[in-house]
Amino acid sequence: MHKKKRVIGSSIVVVFVLILLFMNCSSPVLVYEIGDTGPAGGLVFYINGSDSDEWNYLEAAPSDQGSDIAWGCSGTLIDGADGTAVGTGAQNTIDIITGCTTAGIAAKICDDLILGDYSDWYLPSRDELNLMYINLSQNGLGGFDSLTPHWSSTELDANSAFIQYLDNGSQTQSNKDYDFYLVRAVRAF
């Protein structure tokens, strides 16, 4: 009889602890797929398979932040803005804003963006922009203007940065002061 009471009592304690743990969870973990609408209202275009990063997904803003925008500061080499890999666009953007105080440049427009109560937007790196081409544009998602290239945050040299055409995926460099390209902000979450 005493054994049965202890088992029941222990079971009630375990259930109570589990309920408390569940109630302390701030929100359920959401799983996203490529093309899903992200928390800020953009489109998920990359799923991070690395456990070492502090983020799981990349989300592109639902539309371009503008056209006829310059990368800025042609003739000035921006220290640190040469990251190409996925995950380097945010730091590139910080480096561009720090090294180029010209108003209205691509990186600053992305950094200033507030969308869906989120203000952690940045100009994508060359490889992040290419993933937008592969996972969104090639699947008819994102409403990209395929004839006008988009700026990346990846600088090639003091005078050039990388751009990408989203109709055929070609990447090339362009003078950083050319002001007839598009900008699409991204964020990691």
N, C-alpha and C positions, 0 to 999 in steps of 0.2 A: 504494500500500500504506500509506504513512504517513497519507494523508488518511483512509482507512477506519478506522485505529486511533484517530485524533483524534475522529472522529464517534462511534464506539462509546464512547470514553472520556468524551466530553462528555455523551452520552445517559445514561450510568451516573451521572454527577455530578448531572444534572438530576433523575433519578428519586430519587436519594438525598436531595437537598434537599427534594423534594416529600414524601417519606416522613417526614422530620424535621418539616416543617411540620405535616403531618397529626397526628403523634404529640404535638405541642405543643398541639393544640386541646384545651381542657378538656372540652368536650362538644359534641355535634352541636346545631345550631340546630333547635329544635322549632317547628313551625308549628301554631297552634291555630285552631279555628273557634268560633263562638258556640255555647255549650252544652257544649263539651268540658270535661273535668275538668282544672283547672289544676294547677300544681305543688304547691300547698298543699292540694289536695283539694276546692276550691270549683269554681264554675262560671264559665267565661269568658263575660262578657256584653258586652264591647266590644273591638274591634280598633282600635288607634290607627294612623291613616294618616300621622301626622306623623313626619318623621325628626328633628325638633328636640327631641323629648322623650326622656327617658332610659328610657322604658318603652314596651312594645308592646301590652300587654293589661291589662284590668281583670278581676279575678276576685272573685266574691261568695262569702262563706262558704257552706258547704252547708246551713246552717240558721241560724235566728235566734239571737242571743246572749242573748235574754231578752225578757220582756214586762213590762208595768207599769213602764217605765223613763222617767224624766224627762230632758229635754234639760238642764235645770239653770239656776240663776242668773237666774231671772226678775227683772226690774228692773235688771239689769246689762247694759249694752251691751258685748259682747265685741269688742274691737278686732281687725279682720281676718277675722272669721268670717262674712263676707258673700259669699264666692265662690260662684257658682252654676254655673259652667262645668265641663265634664269636665276633670279634672286638678286641681281646686281643693279637693277633699275632704280630702286629707292635710293641707294647710296650715290649712284651717278647723279640723280636729281638733286640731292643735298649738295654735292660737290659743285654742280653747275650753278646753283643759286648762290652759293658762297663765293664762287670765283667770277661770276658775271652778274652785275647789278643792273643790267639793262632792263627796262620795264617791258612787260608784255612778251617775254620770250617763252618758248614752249615749256620748259621745265617749271617756270614760275606759274604759268597758267594751270598746269596740272597740280602743283603744290597748293595753290589757292582754292582748288575745287572743293566744294562741300556738296555732297550728293547723298541723299538717304541718311542724313545725320552723320555721315562719315567724312572726315577731312584728311585721311591718310593716303591720298591719291598721289601718284607720281608718273613721270614719263618713262615708258617701258624701255628696257635695254634692247639691244639688237635681237637677241635670242627670244626674249619675251614677245617682241613685236612679231617675230616669225611664227611663234605659236598662235598668235591671234590670227595670222593668215591661214595656218594649217587647220586649226580647230574651229574657227568661226567663219572667216570669209569663204573658205573653200566649201563650207557646208551651208552657205546662204544665210548665215547669222551675223548680226551686228550692224547691218545697213551701211557697210563701208562704201565710200566713193572709190571705186576701183581704178579710176584713171589718174587720181592725184595721190602721190605718195604721202606716207606718214613719217614724221620724225621719230627716231629712237633717241634715247639718252646717251648712246655710245658715241663718244668722240673718236675720230680717227687721228687728227692732228690739229694744229692751231687754227687751221682754216676750214676743216671739214668734219662732218658727223654723218652717221649712217641713216639712210632713209630706206623705206620698203614700199614697193608697189604691191597692193593687195589684190590685183587682178591676176598676176602671174607669179608672185612670190619673189621677184628679183629684188635683191638688195644692192645698193650702191652707195657711194658717198656724195655729198653735196656741200656747197659752200654754206657755212653756218649762218650767213646773213641773208641767204635767199629766203624771201618771206612769202612764198606761195605754196607752202605745204600744209598738211593737216596734222592735228594733234588728237590722240585718243589716250586719255588717262587710264591707269590701272591701279589696283590695290591688292595687297596680300592679306589674307585672313585665315 
